[in-house]
């Protein structure tokens, strides 16, 4: 299963590349604002929260058992 950390590790080099492109095309006085907005969207408060929510939802549906003991045959397995 893919974890949140796996996704963020794969995303970070691409995010750095996007920021490099923005630095090339954005005026110098606008770059810091663009950088902040991009990092906010893809950081802990943006994508990070979305991934946390998705992981919690997925985790909850995967473990949807009764929580009781596993039934076993008397005398053990054949």
N, C-alpha and C positions, 0 to 999 in steps of 0.2 A: 504494500500500500504506500502511496506517496504521502509524505507529511508536509505540513506547512513549511517547515525549514527547508525541505527539498525544493519546494516551489520558489521560495525566496532566494535560495542559493542560485538557482537557474535564472531567476529574473534579474539579479543584481548586475551582471555584466551587460545585459541588454539595456538596463536602466542607465548605466554609466555611458553607454554609447548614445542613447537618446539625449542625455544631458550634453554630450560633446557636440551633437548636431545643433542643439539649441544654442550653445555658446557660439557656434559659427554664424548662425543666422539672426539671432536676437541682438538688438542694440545693447551695448555694454551696460547701460543704466537699467535695462529691463531684465537682464539675465538672472540676477539674484531673486527677483520676484518669480520668474518662470521656474527656476530651480526649486524654490520653496514649494510652489504649487504642485509640481510634479512629485517631489518627495513626500509631500503630505498625502497625495492620492495613493501612492504605492508603498507608503510606510506603515507604521504600526496603527495609525488612526484611520487609514483608508483600507487598502487591500488586506493588511494584517488583520483587522477586525472582521472583514468579510471571510477570510480564510478560517479564523477562529470559529466563527458561527457555522460555517459549512462543515468543519471537522467535528464540532459538537453534535450537529444534526446527524451526520453520518455515523458517528460513534454511538449515538442513541438508538439508531435503527438497526445497527449490526448486533447489538446486545439486547435483544428484545425477548429474552427467555423469562421463565417463571422465577428463576433464582433458587429453585429448590434442588434437592439432590438428584443426581442422575440415576434413573432406575437400572438395576443390575439383576441379572438372572441369579437365582440361588445356586450355589455350587461353583460359581465363577464362569468364565468364558469357555466355550467349547474348544 
